[in-house]
Amino acid sequence: MSDRTPVLVLGLGNVVCTDDGAGIAAVHKLIREYDLPEGVVALDGGTLGLSLLPLVDSADQLILVDAIKGEGPPGTQVRIEGDEVAGAVYERLSPHQIGVADLLAGASLLDRYPKRVVVIGVVPESIELGVERTPAVQASIPELVERVVQELTEMGYPPARSESHDESNRSADHVARTLGV
């Protein structure tokens, strides 16, 4: 059995489908602006679906960051946990949702489903083809990052603001852990 990851933060979505890239943008911002504590791994999971299964089935706790259909105007923050997660990944995530549903179902079938799964995201305005997020969703990215930081802190893994936001100073370790873009 491989080593366990106490907390895995996965940014999900498709960066060429406008607001669907919000989760990925948030995870990249998190990695740039925060030093993550020992035990936390943050990755860009893109639309890799079942390819992420080895990472998910070794995680004790999982935070998925994504665009999520929900109540309220575009950019509205959404948090889903517990029994609501299964339905949400089938009905409320964007075009890659089947991959995410398969991913969580695969972990469950292997009896390796994380002890805790939280989905944090924003309501998209558009998931049409395009590389720029809509203004409302783009403006919501900093709050989305703060909500991930808050969730990690509540889990007992508080990130610290990085002293340097210069990407050129980020460790090769973070670069090596980036997937899907």
N, C-alpha and C positions, 0 to 999 in steps of 0.2 A: 504494500500500500504506500502511495506517495505521501509526501509531507502535506499536512493540512495548511490551508490559508485561513487565518482567523476571519478576515473581512476582504471580500473581493468587490470592487466597484467597477461595474461595466457600463461604459457609454455605448449605447446602441443607436442604430439608425443609418440612413443613407445620406451622405453629404451632398449628393447631386439631386436631392429631392427637397429643396428649400428647407422648410422647418423641420423635416425629418432628421436633419443633422444636429438638432439642438442638444441631444444627449452627448454626442461626440464632442461638440464644441465645449460643453460644460466640463467634461472629463479632462480635455486638454488644458483648459483654463485652471482647473484644480491642480493638475500636475505642474503647471508653470508657476502658480502662485503660492503653493503650499508644500511644505515638507511633510510627507506622510509618515506616520509613526510605524515602527516595526510591527509587522502583522497585517498591514494594509497594503493591498496591491490594487492599483487603479489602471485599467486598460481600456483602450479603444476597441470595442468588439465589433464595430461596424455592423455588417449584415451577415456575419459568419455563421450564425445559427448553430447547428450541431457540431461544428468545428470547435466550439467553445466548451463542449461537454467536459473534457479533462480538467479545465479550469474551474468550472462550476461544481463538478462533483467532488472537488477537493476543498471547497470553501465551506466554512462553518456558517458564515453569514454573507448574504449577497445583497448588494444595492445595485439595481438596474436604473440607469438614467436614460430617459427617452422622451420623445414626443408622445403624448397620450391624449386621445379624444376624451373630452370631459366637459363639464358645465363651465360656463363663463367665457369671456372673450379670449382671443388669442393671447398667449403669454401668461394665462392663469396657471398658477402652480398647482400640481396634483401630487398626492401621496397615497399609495395603496400598499396595504400590508396584509399578511395572513391569508384567510380564505378567499379574499377578494382578488388575489393575484392571479389565480388560475383563469378566472373569467376575463380579467382585464387583458391578459396577454393574447387571448383569442379574439376579443371584441374591440379593444380600445387602443391597441398599438397600431402603428402604420403598416405599410406594405410588407415589412419584414416580420410581421407578427407571428406568422406560422413557424418561422425558424426559431423564434423565442419560445413559443408554445412547445415545439418539439424538444428544444433544449431542456426546459424544465421538466417535461414529461420523461425524457431520457434519464435525467438525474433521479427522478422518482422511481422509475422502473429499476434502476441500479441500486435502489435503496440508499442513495447518496445525496438526497435532496438537502440543501442547506437548512440548518435549524431555523434560520430566519431569512425571509426574502422580503425586501422592500423595493417598491418601484416609485421613483421620484421623477417627475417630469413636468412638462408644460403643454398647454393646449396649443396645437398648431393652427395657423391660419391657412397654410397651403402646404401640400406635399407633392406639388407638381414639379416637373423637372426644373432645376435652377440651382445655382451654387451659392446664392446669397439667401440668408434667412429674411423673413419679413421683419419690418421694423419692430413690431410689438414683441415678437419672439426673440429677436436679437437683444432687445432691451431687457428681457427677462433672464438672460443667461447668468449675470452676476448673482441674482437672487437664487437661481437654481444651484449654483456652486455653493452658496452659503447654506442652502438647505442640506446639501450632501455633507458639508462640514459639520453642521448641527447633528445630523444623523450619526456620523462617525463619532462625534463627541459623546452623544448619548449611549453609544455602544461601548464606550470606554477607550476609544482610540482618537483622541483629539489631535487634528492636524495643526501644525504651527505655520503661520505666514512665513513664506520664504523671504530671506533677507535680500535676495536678488531675483527680480522678475525677468532677468535677461535669459532668454532661452539658450543662448550659447553656453551658459554656465550650468545648464541642467546636466545631470549625470548621464552617461551612456546607458546606465541601467534603465532609466525611464524610457529612453529612445528604443532600447531593445524590447521593452515590454509593450510598445505601441503596435497594435495590430489593425489591419483593415483599411488603412487610408494610404 
